[in-house]
Amino acid sequence: MHGLDLLDELLVPASVGQLQGSVGRLSCIRRPAHVGVRLGQVDVGDRIVGVVSVIDGDTIEIHGQRIRLFGIDAPESSQLCVRTTGERWRCGQQASFALADRIGRATVSCQPRDLDRYGRVVAICFKGNEDLNRWMVANGWAVAYKQYSLDYAADEVGARRSRINIWSGEFEMPRDWRLQHRRR
């Protein structure tokens, strides 16, 4: 809980729109007693806490709230990579599985940093004290999204040098792959 006493926190609806659009389901964020800086429907300083559904290697969902992992970019679910043997493999799918396996059924806490252009919360997420964003990059399942942050650049260098997972062969940067495979 990062040193906060549970008595100092309140559970509040993530947004009025979510309340109106939810039937029998209340989406909540864990809100410290202090007020954060407002970003659309989410306060920076609020944590989103709960059991996760993994959407893909860089997107999760907690209580119906989509969360994009800050500072990283994972291969898309249908993206293929090529092993040194020439074999093509579903690296995007495997990145999703790796994240899901790492989290298991543990409670995850996400610290919002921003909202993306699709209205998703962009956050650094933790399983206990472990930064899951960093884990994905350090273990070669995602790249540092240097266009937005250099926080994980050193982790990417380490994974690349170790030639693990996506770095074990050839792959197209996820951003470039999305640009080429965008639906017209």
C-alpha positions in Angstrom: 0.0 0.0 0.0 3.1 2.2 -0.3 2.9 3.2 3.4 -0.6 4.6 3.3 -2.9 3.5 6.1 -6.1 1.9 4.8 -8.1 4.3 6.9 -6.7 7.2 4.8 -8.2 5.8 1.6 -11.6 5.8 0.1 -13.0 3.7 -2.8 -14.7 6.0 -5.3 -16.2 5.4 -8.7 -13.7 5.7 -11.5 -16.1 7.9 -13.4 -19.8 8.9 -13.5 -20.0 7.5 -17.0 -18.8 4.1 -15.8 -21.6 4.2 -13.2 -24.2 5.0 -15.8 -22.9 2.3 -18.2 -22.5 -0.4 -15.6 -25.3 -2.7 -14.5 -24.4 -4.5 -11.3 -20.7 -3.7 -11.5 -19.0 -0.8 -9.8 -15.6 0.2 -11.2 -13.5 1.7 -8.5 -10.1 3.3 -8.0 -8.2 3.4 -4.8 -8.0 7.1 -3.9 -5.6 8.5 -1.3 -7.3 11.1 1.0 -5.3 13.8 -0.8 -6.4 15.2 -4.1 -4.3 14.6 -7.2 -3.9 16.4 -10.5 -6.9 15.8 -12.8 -6.5 14.1 -16.2 -9.9 13.6 -17.8 -11.6 10.9 -15.7 -8.5 9.9 -13.7 -6.5 11.8 -11.0 -2.8 11.4 -11.2 -2.1 10.3 -7.7 -5.0 7.8 -7.6 -4.1 4.1 -7.8 -6.2 1.6 -9.7 -6.1 -1.6 -7.7 -7.5 -5.1 -8.4 -7.3 -8.4 -10.1 -6.2 -8.1 -13.7 -7.3 -9.4 -17.1 -4.4 -9.2 -19.6 -5.6 -7.8 -22.9 -2.2 -7.9 -24.6 1.5 -7.5 -23.7 1.1 -3.8 -22.8 -2.6 -3.5 -21.9 -4.5 -4.8 -18.9 -7.9 -4.3 -17.5 -8.9 -3.8 -13.8 -12.6 -3.5 -12.8 -13.5 -2.7 -16.5 -10.9 0.0 -16.7 -8.4 -0.4 -19.7 -4.9 0.5 -18.7 -2.0 0.9 -21.1 1.4 0.2 -19.5 3.4 3.4 -19.4 6.8 3.6 -21.3 6.6 0.2 -23.0 5.4 -1.2 -26.3 4.9 -4.9 -26.7 4.3 -6.8 -30.0 0.7 -6.9 -31.0 -1.2 -10.1 -30.4 -1.2 -11.2 -34.0 2.4 -10.0 -34.7 5.0 -12.6 -35.7 8.7 -12.6 -35.0 11.4 -14.7 -36.6 13.8 -17.0 -34.7 17.4 -17.3 -35.7 16.4 -20.7 -37.3 14.0 -18.8 -39.6 10.9 -20.1 -37.8 8.1 -17.6 -37.4 6.5 -17.5 -34.0 3.6 -15.6 -32.4 5.7 -13.2 -30.2 2.8 -10.9 -29.5 0.7 -13.7 -28.2 3.6 -15.0 -26.1 4.2 -11.6 -24.6 0.6 -11.5 -23.5 1.0 -15.0 -22.0 4.2 -14.0 -20.2 2.5 -11.0 -18.6 -0.5 -13.1 -17.6 1.7 -15.8 -16.1 3.8 -13.2 -14.2 0.7 -11.7 -12.6 -1.3 -14.8 -12.0 -4.3 -14.0 -9.8 -2.3 -11.5 -7.7 -3.7 -8.0 -7.0 -2.1 -5.4 -9.1 -1.7 -1.7 -8.3 -1.4 0.9 -11.1 -0.2 4.5 -10.7 -1.8 6.6 -13.6 0.6 8.9 -15.4 -1.6 10.1 -18.3 -4.5 9.3 -20.7 -3.8 8.1 -24.2 -5.6 9.3 -27.4 -8.1 6.5 -27.0 -9.0 7.6 -23.4 -7.1 4.7 -21.8 -5.3 5.3 -18.5 -1.5 5.1 -19.1 0.1 3.8 -15.9 3.0 2.1 -14.2 1.7 -1.1 -12.7 3.0 -3.2 -9.8 2.6 -6.7 -8.5 3.7 -6.1 -4.9 6.8 -4.0 -5.3 7.7 -5.3 -8.8 7.3 -2.8 -11.7 5.5 -5.0 -14.3 6.3 -2.5 -17.1 10.1 -2.9 -16.3 9.7 -6.7 -16.0 8.2 -6.9 -19.5 11.1 -4.9 -21.1 13.9 -6.5 -19.0 12.7 -9.9 -20.0 12.5 -9.1 -23.7 8.7 -9.2 -24.1 8.4 -5.4 -24.8 10.6 -2.5 -25.9 11.0 0.8 -24.2 8.6 3.2 -25.8 11.3 6.0 -26.1 8.9 8.3 -27.8 7.2 8.7 -24.5 9.7 7.8 -21.8 13.3 6.7 -21.3 12.5 5.0 -18.0 13.0 1.5 -19.4 15.7 2.2 -22.0 18.5 0.5 -20.0 16.3 -2.5 -19.4 15.8 -2.8 -23.2 19.6 -2.7 -23.7 20.1 -5.5 -21.2 17.4 -7.7 -22.9 18.8 -7.0 -26.3 22.4 -8.0 -25.2 21.0 -11.1 -23.6 19.2 -12.0 -26.8 16.0 -13.1 -24.9 12.5 -13.5 -26.2 11.7 -10.9 -28.9 15.4 -10.1 -29.0 16.4 -13.7 -29.7 15.8 -13.2 -33.5 14.2 -10.6 -35.7 11.1 -8.6 -35.2 9.5 -5.4 -36.4 9.1 -2.7 -33.8 5.5 -2.8 -32.6 4.8 0.8 -33.5 6.0 0.2 -37.1 4.0 -3.1 -37.3 0.8 -1.3 -36.3 1.4 1.5 -38.9 1.8 -1.1 -41.6 -1.2 -3.2 -40.5 -3.6 -0.4 -39.8 -7.1 -1.1 -41.1 -8.0 1.2 -44.0 
